[in-house]
């Protein structure tokens, strides 16, 4: 996590906000505002039970939920500084880091006790007090058990399983540019495997993608219905679907991370007492038990709550393997957030057909070589794999502010910055050329003697 140094005007503002909100937290018993506006990326299955329980506890306050994906929510908060919503409620810790750096969150000191300091290897709360974990999630593979049996597919356990030819056409993912949780999954793979190996793995997996969805919910919906058999998702999609009776299972690969889903009070919130009360409710035993609702299935940040969890429910307080291999670096993720989204789209989302054809040819050539091995064929296949596995950016470049800082979220009402457009055009050309060459080399390898 970032431990941001606060200086000058920022320190004064933060200090004032902290004092005001600590006071607000103590004042909740004296009466809350009548309205609370919350911007969130969460589905109604999560927000509705929490909001209903909160409104029963505080009958004079009406909660207004505004649904936006994570990227759109951050942009909305930036653009409404003069009349902002009261709270941001989402999964992605790097999005909260962006808001924190932009001085768009207020400090608060929760009164709730009994909250874990860490879940897995990751701190539950921002150390500077700008946002707070109320639950945790990990990232992995959801699969439809009936589909897997019907198609004679092995049960996947690791990310690299999804790169095997047997899964061609059976895997789905959502675009990280449209889904904060998918962005975290992509960043987790890049951090856990390393930049070059991570991208090579993602591109090989993408050769098996049936689709790249433009919404997070599209992937679990497709797996639930058997449109395709496997989906790369955040854990609660799989856990909630299973609890609701769908024939699905969820597995955490060994390279995953547990990160908190967060909530924070927006700078300039007009209803700070209600916002403080909402945080306290989420962190209370009552609020934490709601996370075990079959339609929610989030990992609580109170260890005691797991005593009420259903059999087989993941427990990071007793299973030390969950998220143990990787401590997610949210600062690194925040630095290159938009660059990663754009690079994934240029290399995978917008070039999926060409990429699939390249990997289809590679797999066919490798199958041919397994029947009739020859040195020339192996050489050509190795070159084809290298072409289909490369990206036009090094990790050092991805963290260079001169490059990464040129990228902005794509919006229909705003032109793409010139520098971003120029780089994206270069990436497009790189992808087209590499995938065409990979296919040509693989087809040549299949004919080699």
C-alpha positions as CSV (number, residue, x, y, z in Angstrom):
1,X,0.0,0.0,0.0
2,X,1.1,3.6,-0.6
3,X,2.0,5.5,2.5
4,X,1.5,8.9,1.0
5,X,3.4,11.8,2.5
6,X,1.0,14.8,3.1
7,X,2.4,18.3,2.8
8,X,1.3,21.8,3.0
9,X,-2.3,22.5,2.0
10,X,-2.9,18.8,1.7
11,X,-2.0,18.2,5.3
12,X,-4.2,20.9,6.5
13,X,-7.2,19.7,4.5
14,X,-6.6,16.1,5.6
15,X,-6.2,17.0,9.2
16,X,-9.4,19.0,9.1
17,X,-11.3,16.3,7.4
18,X,-10.0,13.7,9.9
19,X,-11.2,15.8,12.8
20,X,-14.6,16.5,11.3
21,X,-15.2,12.8,10.5
22,X,-14.0,11.4,13.8
23,X,-16.5,13.8,15.4
24,X,-19.1,12.7,12.9
25,X,-18.5,9.1,13.8
26,X,-19.2,9.9,17.4
27,X,-22.2,11.9,16.5
28,X,-24.1,9.2,14.6
29,X,-26.2,8.3,17.7
30,X,-27.5,11.9,17.7
31,X,-29.1,11.5,14.3
32,X,-28.0,11.1,10.8
33,X,-28.7,13.0,7.6
34,X,-31.8,11.9,5.7
35,X,-29.8,10.9,2.5
36,X,-26.7,9.0,1.7
37,X,-25.4,8.8,-1.9
38,X,-23.1,5.9,-2.7
39,X,-21.3,5.3,-6.0
40,X,-20.5,1.6,-6.4
41,X,-19.4,-1.0,-8.9
42,X,-21.1,-3.8,-6.9
43,X,-24.2,-5.6,-8.2
44,X,-27.6,-5.3,-6.6
45,X,-27.2,-8.8,-5.1
46,X,-24.6,-7.3,-2.8
47,X,-25.8,-3.7,-2.3
48,X,-29.5,-4.4,-1.7
49,X,-29.2,-6.7,1.4
50,X,-26.7,-4.3,3.0
51,X,-28.7,-1.1,2.2
52,X,-32.0,-2.7,3.5
53,X,-30.3,-3.8,6.8
54,X,-28.7,-0.3,7.2
55,X,-32.0,1.5,6.6
56,X,-33.7,-0.8,9.1
57,X,-31.1,0.2,11.7
58,X,-31.3,3.9,10.7
59,X,-34.9,4.4,9.5
60,X,-34.5,8.1,9.0
61,X,-31.8,7.7,6.3
62,X,-32.4,6.8,2.7
63,X,-29.5,5.3,0.8
64,X,-29.2,6.2,-2.9
65,X,-27.1,3.7,-4.9
66,X,-25.5,4.9,-8.1
67,X,-24.1,2.0,-10.2
68,X,-21.0,2.6,-12.3
69,X,-18.0,0.4,-13.2
70,X,-14.9,1.2,-11.3
71,X,-13.2,3.4,-13.9
72,X,-16.4,5.3,-14.5
73,X,-16.9,5.8,-10.8
74,X,-13.5,7.3,-10.4
75,X,-14.1,9.6,-13.3
76,X,-17.5,10.6,-11.9
77,X,-16.0,11.5,-8.5
78,X,-13.3,13.6,-10.2
79,X,-15.9,15.5,-12.2
80,X,-18.3,16.3,-9.4
81,X,-16.0,17.9,-6.9
82,X,-18.4,20.8,-6.3
83,X,-21.3,18.4,-5.5
84,X,-19.9,15.0,-5.0
85,X,-21.5,11.7,-3.9
86,X,-20.9,10.7,-0.3
87,X,-19.1,7.4,-0.7
88,X,-17.1,5.2,-3.0
89,X,-17.7,1.5,-2.6
90,X,-15.8,-1.0,-4.8
91,X,-13.3,-3.8,-5.0
92,X,-10.3,-2.4,-6.6
93,X,-7.7,-1.0,-4.0
94,X,-5.7,0.7,-6.8
95,X,-8.8,2.8,-7.7
96,X,-8.9,4.0,-4.2
97,X,-5.3,4.9,-4.4
98,X,-6.0,7.0,-7.4
99,X,-8.8,8.8,-5.5
100,X,-6.5,9.2,-2.5
101,X,-3.7,10.7,-4.5
102,X,-6.2,13.1,-6.1
103,X,-7.3,14.3,-2.7
104,X,-10.8,13.0,-3.4
105,X,-11.2,11.0,-0.2
106,X,-11.6,12.1,3.4
107,X,-9.9,10.6,6.3
108,X,-11.9,8.7,8.9
109,X,-11.2,6.6,12.0
110,X,-13.6,3.7,12.3
111,X,-14.9,3.0,15.8
112,X,-15.4,-0.7,15.1
113,X,-13.2,-3.2,16.9
114,X,-12.2,-6.8,16.1
115,X,-11.2,-6.1,12.4
116,X,-8.2,-8.0,11.2
117,X,-5.1,-5.9,10.3
118,X,-4.4,-8.2,7.3
119,X,-6.2,-10.7,5.2
120,X,-3.9,-13.1,3.5
121,X,-0.7,-11.0,3.1
122,X,-2.5,-7.7,2.4
123,X,-3.4,-4.9,4.8
124,X,-7.2,-4.6,5.3
125,X,-7.2,-0.8,5.6
126,X,-5.3,2.1,4.0
127,X,-2.6,3.0,6.6
128,X,-3.4,6.7,6.2
129,X,-7.1,6.2,7.0
130,X,-8.7,7.2,3.6
131,X,-10.4,3.9,2.8
132,X,-11.3,0.6,4.6
133,X,-11.7,-3.0,3.8
134,X,-15.0,-4.5,4.7
135,X,-14.5,-7.9,2.9
136,X,-11.8,-9.6,0.8
137,X,-11.7,-11.3,-2.5
138,X,-9.3,-13.4,-4.5
139,X,-9.2,-14.2,-8.2
140,X,-9.4,-17.5,-10.0
141,X,-11.2,-19.9,-12.3
142,X,-14.9,-20.6,-12.2
143,X,-16.1,-23.7,-14.2
144,X,-19.4,-25.4,-15.0
145,X,-19.1,-29.0,-13.8
146,X,-21.7,-30.3,-16.3
147,X,-20.0,-28.6,-19.2
148,X,-16.6,-29.9,-18.2
149,X,-17.9,-33.5,-18.0
150,X,-19.8,-33.2,-21.3
151,X,-16.7,-31.9,-23.1
152,X,-14.3,-34.3,-21.5
153,X,-12.2,-31.4,-20.1
154,X,-9.8,-31.7,-17.2
155,X,-10.6,-29.7,-14.1
156,X,-8.2,-26.6,-14.2
157,X,-6.1,-25.8,-11.2
158,X,-3.6,-23.2,-12.3
159,X,-3.6,-20.3,-14.8
160,X,-1.3,-22.1,-17.2
161,X,-3.8,-24.9,-17.4
162,X,-6.0,-22.5,-19.4
163,X,-3.3,-22.1,-22.0
164,X,-3.5,-25.8,-23.0
165,X,-5.0,-26.7,-26.4
166,X,-7.7,-28.8,-24.8
167,X,-9.4,-25.6,-23.5
168,X,-9.6,-23.8,-26.9
169,X,-12.9,-22.1,-27.2
170,X,-14.0,-23.0,-23.7
171,X,-12.8,-20.0,-21.7
172,X,-14.2,-16.5,-21.1
173,X,-13.0,-13.3,-19.5
174,X,-14.2,-9.7,-19.3
175,X,-12.1,-6.8,-20.6
176,X,-10.0,-5.1,-17.8
177,X,-10.9,-1.8,-19.3
178,X,-14.5,-2.5,-18.4
179,X,-14.0,-4.4,-15.2
180,X,-12.0,-3.4,-12.2
181,X,-11.9,-7.0,-10.9
182,X,-10.5,-8.3,-14.2
183,X,-7.9,-5.6,-14.1
184,X,-6.8,-6.8,-10.7
185,X,-6.7,-10.4,-12.0
186,X,-4.5,-9.3,-15.0
187,X,-2.2,-7.3,-12.7
188,X,-2.0,-10.2,-10.2
189,X,-0.8,-12.5,-13.0
190,X,1.8,-9.9,-14.2
191,X,3.1,-9.4,-10.6
192,X,3.0,-13.0,-9.7
193,X,4.6,-14.4,-12.9
194,X,6.7,-11.4,-13.9
195,X,6.1,-9.1,-16.8
196,X,7.3,-11.1,-19.7
197,X,6.2,-14.5,-18.5
198,X,2.9,-13.0,-17.3
199,X,2.1,-11.5,-20.7
200,X,3.2,-14.7,-22.5
201,X,0.8,-16.6,-20.2
202,X,-2.1,-14.2,-20.8
203,X,-1.6,-14.2,-24.6
204,X,-1.5,-18.0,-24.6
205,X,-4.7,-18.2,-22.5
206,X,-6.3,-15.7,-24.8
207,X,-5.7,-18.1,-27.7
208,X,-8.4,-20.2,-26.0
209,X,-10.9,-17.4,-25.2
210,X,-14.4,-17.9,-26.5
211,X,-15.1,-14.2,-25.9
212,X,-14.0,-11.1,-24.1
213,X,-17.0,-9.7,-22.4
214,X,-17.7,-5.9,-22.0
215,X,-19.1,-6.4,-18.5
216,X,-18.0,-8.4,-15.4
217,X,-21.3,-10.2,-15.0
218,X,-21.2,-11.5,-18.5
219,X,-18.6,-14.1,-17.6
220,X,-20.3,-15.8,-14.7
221,X,-23.6,-15.6,-16.4
222,X,-22.1,-17.4,-19.4
223,X,-20.5,-20.1,-17.2
224,X,-23.7,-20.6,-15.3
225,X,-25.7,-21.1,-18.5
226,X,-23.1,-23.3,-20.1
227,X,-22.4,-20.8,-23.0
228,X,-18.8,-21.7,-22.3
229,X,-17.3,-23.8,-19.6
230,X,-14.7,-21.8,-17.7
231,X,-14.4,-18.2,-16.7
232,X,-11.7,-16.0,-15.2
233,X,-13.5,-14.2,-12.4
234,X,-13.3,-12.8,-8.9
235,X,-14.1,-15.5,-6.3
236,X,-17.5,-14.3,-5.1
237,X,-19.0,-14.8,-8.6
238,X,-18.2,-18.5,-8.4
239,X,-19.0,-18.9,-4.7
240,X,-22.4,-17.1,-5.0
241,X,-23.3,-19.0,-8.1
242,X,-22.6,-22.3,-6.4
243,X,-24.5,-21.3,-3.3
244,X,-27.5,-20.4,-5.5
245,X,-27.6,-23.9,-7.0
246,X,-25.7,-23.6,-10.3
247,X,-23.5,-26.5,-11.2
248,X,-20.3,-24.6,-10.8
249,X,-17.1,-24.7,-8.8
250,X,-14.4,-22.2,-8.1
251,X,-10.6,-22.7,-7.7
252,X,-7.9,-20.3,-6.6
253,X,-4.6,-20.8,-8.6
254,X,-1.5,-20.7,-6.5
255,X,-0.6,-17.3,-8.0
256,X,-3.5,-15.2,-6.8
257,X,-3.9,-12.6,-4.2
258,X,-6.4,-11.6,-1.6
259,X,-7.2,-7.9,-1.6
260,X,-9.9,-6.1,0.4
261,X,-13.0,-4.7,-1.2
262,X,-13.1,-1.1,0.1
263,X,-15.3,1.8,1.1
264,X,-14.3,5.4,1.6
265,X,-15.9,8.8,2.2
266,X,-15.6,11.2,-0.7
267,X,-14.0,14.6,0.0
268,X,-16.7,17.2,0.5
269,X,-19.4,14.7,1.3
270,X,-22.6,16.4,2.2
271,X,-23.8,13.6,4.5
272,X,-20.7,12.7,6.5
273,X,-22.6,11.4,9.6
274,X,-24.6,8.9,7.5
275,X,-21.4,8.0,5.6
276,X,-19.6,7.3,8.9
277,X,-22.5,5.2,10.1
278,X,-22.5,3.2,6.9
279,X,-18.9,2.3,7.4
280,X,-19.5,1.3,11.0
281,X,-22.4,-0.9,10.0
282,X,-20.4,-2.7,7.3
283,X,-17.7,-3.4,9.9
284,X,-20.1,-4.5,12.7
285,X,-20.8,-8.2,13.4
286,X,-24.3,-7.7,11.8
287,X,-22.8,-6.2,8.6
288,X,-20.1,-8.8,8.4
289,X,-22.6,-11.6,8.6
290,X,-24.4,-10.2,5.5
291,X,-21.3,-11.0,3.5
292,X,-22.2,-14.7,3.9
293,X,-25.5,-14.2,2.2
294,X,-25.7,-16.9,-0.6
295,X,-26.0,-14.1,-3.2
296,X,-22.9,-12.3,-1.9
297,X,-20.4,-14.7,-0.5
298,X,-17.6,-12.3,0.2
299,X,-14.8,-13.1,2.7
300,X,-15.4,-11.2,5.9
301,X,-12.7,-9.2,7.6
302,X,-13.8,-10.3,11.1
303,X,-12.3,-13.7,11.8
304,X,-15.2,-14.6,14.2
305,X,-17.7,-14.3,11.4
306,X,-16.4,-17.5,9.7
307,X,-17.9,-19.6,12.5
308,X,-21.2,-18.9,10.7
309,X,-20.0,-19.6,7.2
310,X,-21.3,-22.6,5.2
311,X,-19.2,-25.8,5.0
312,X,-16.3,-25.5,2.5
313,X,-16.3,-21.7,2.6
314,X,-12.8,-20.3,2.1
315,X,-11.2,-19.0,5.3
316,X,-8.0,-17.0,4.9
317,X,-7.6,-16.9,8.7
318,X,-7.1,-20.7,8.8
319,X,-5.9,-21.5,5.3
320,X,-2.5,-19.8,5.0
321,X,-2.1,-20.8,1.3
322,X,-4.7,-18.3,0.1
323,X,-2.8,-15.4,-1.4
324,X,0.4,-16.5,0.3
325,X,2.6,-16.4,-2.9
326,X,2.0,-12.7,-3.7
327,X,1.7,-9.5,-1.8
328,X,-0.1,-7.3,-4.3
329,X,1.6,-4.0,-5.0
330,X,-1.2,-1.5,-5.4
331,X,1.2,1.4,-6.0
332,X,2.7,-0.4,-9.1
333,X,-0.9,-1.2,-10.2
334,X,-2.0,2.4,-9.8
335,X,1.0,3.8,-11.8
336,X,0.2,1.8,-14.9
337,X,-3.6,1.2,-14.5
338,X,-4.7,2.7,-17.8
339,X,-1.7,1.5,-19.7
340,X,-2.4,-2.1,-18.8
341,X,-6.1,-1.7,-19.8
342,X,-5.2,-0.3,-23.1
343,X,-2.4,-2.8,-23.8
344,X,-4.7,-5.7,-23.0
345,X,-7.4,-4.3,-25.4
346,X,-4.9,-3.8,-28.2
347,X,-3.2,-7.2,-27.8
348,X,-6.2,-9.3,-26.9
349,X,-9.7,-7.7,-26.9
350,X,-9.5,-6.0,-30.3
351,X,-7.3,-8.7,-31.9
352,X,-8.9,-11.8,-30.5
353,X,-9.7,-13.5,-33.9
354,X,-6.1,-13.1,-35.2
355,X,-4.7,-14.2,-31.9
356,X,-6.9,-17.3,-31.8
357,X,-5.9,-18.2,-35.3
358,X,-2.2,-17.9,-34.5
359,X,-2.5,-20.2,-31.5
360,X,-4.7,-22.6,-33.4
361,X,-1.9,-22.9,-35.9
362,X,0.7,-23.3,-33.2
363,X,-1.2,-26.0,-31.4
364,X,-1.8,-27.9,-34.7
365,X,1.9,-27.7,-35.6
366,X,2.9,-29.0,-32.1
367,X,0.4,-31.9,-32.5
368,X,2.0,-32.6,-35.9
369,X,5.5,-32.6,-34.4
370,X,4.4,-34.9,-31.7
371,X,3.6,-37.4,-34.4
372,X,6.6,-36.7,-36.6
373,X,9.3,-34.8,-34.8
374,X,12.0,-32.7,-36.7
375,X,14.4,-30.0,-35.7
376,X,13.2,-27.5,-38.3
377,X,9.7,-27.8,-37.2
378,X,10.6,-27.3,-33.6
379,X,12.6,-24.2,-34.5
380,X,9.7,-22.7,-36.4
381,X,7.2,-23.4,-33.7
382,X,9.5,-21.8,-31.1
383,X,9.7,-18.7,-33.3
384,X,5.9,-18.7,-33.7
385,X,5.4,-18.9,-29.9
386,X,7.8,-16.1,-29.4
387,X,5.9,-13.9,-31.8
388,X,2.5,-14.8,-30.3
389,X,3.8,-14.2,-26.8
390,X,5.4,-10.8,-27.1
391,X,4.2,-7.4,-26.1
392,X,5.7,-4.0,-27.3
393,X,6.3,-2.7,-23.8
394,X,8.8,-3.6,-21.1
395,X,7.9,-3.5,-17.5
396,X,10.3,-0.6,-17.0
397,X,8.4,1.4,-19.7
398,X,5.1,0.5,-18.1
399,X,6.1,2.3,-15.0
400,X,7.6,5.3,-16.7
401,X,5.4,8.3,-16.0
402,X,6.2,9.8,-19.4
403,X,4.5,6.8,-21.0
404,X,2.0,5.5,-18.5
405,X,0.9,9.0,-17.6
406,X,-0.2,9.6,-21.2
407,X,-3.0,7.1,-20.9
408,X,-6.5,8.1,-19.9
409,X,-9.8,6.1,-19.8
410,X,-11.5,6.0,-23.2
411,X,-14.8,8.0,-23.1
412,X,-17.2,8.7,-25.9
413,X,-17.5,12.4,-25.0
414,X,-13.7,13.1,-25.0
415,X,-11.1,12.6,-27.7
416,X,-8.2,10.2,-27.0
417,X,-5.1,12.1,-26.1
418,X,-2.7,12.4,-29.0
419,X,0.2,10.6,-27.4
420,X,-2.0,7.7,-26.3
421,X,-3.5,7.4,-29.8
422,X,-0.1,7.4,-31.4
423,X,1.2,4.6,-29.0
424,X,-2.0,2.6,-29.4
425,X,-1.6,2.7,-33.2
426,X,1.9,1.3,-32.9
427,X,0.6,-1.4,-30.6
428,X,-2.1,-2.3,-33.1
429,X,0.5,-2.6,-35.9
430,X,2.7,-4.7,-33.6
431,X,-0.1,-7.1,-32.8
432,X,-1.3,-7.5,-36.4
433,X,2.2,-8.2,-37.7
434,X,3.2,-10.6,-34.9
435,X,0.0,-12.7,-35.0
436,X,0.2,-13.0,-38.8
437,X,3.8,-14.0,-38.6
438,X,3.2,-16.5,-35.8
439,X,0.5,-18.1,-37.9
440,X,2.7,-18.2,-41.0
441,X,5.6,-19.8,-39.0
442,X,3.4,-22.3,-37.3
443,X,1.8,-23.4,-40.6
444,X,5.3,-23.7,-42.1
445,X,6.4,-25.8,-39.1
446,X,3.5,-28.2,-39.7
447,X,4.8,-28.8,-43.2
448,X,8.5,-29.2,-42.2
449,X,10.1,-32.5,-42.7
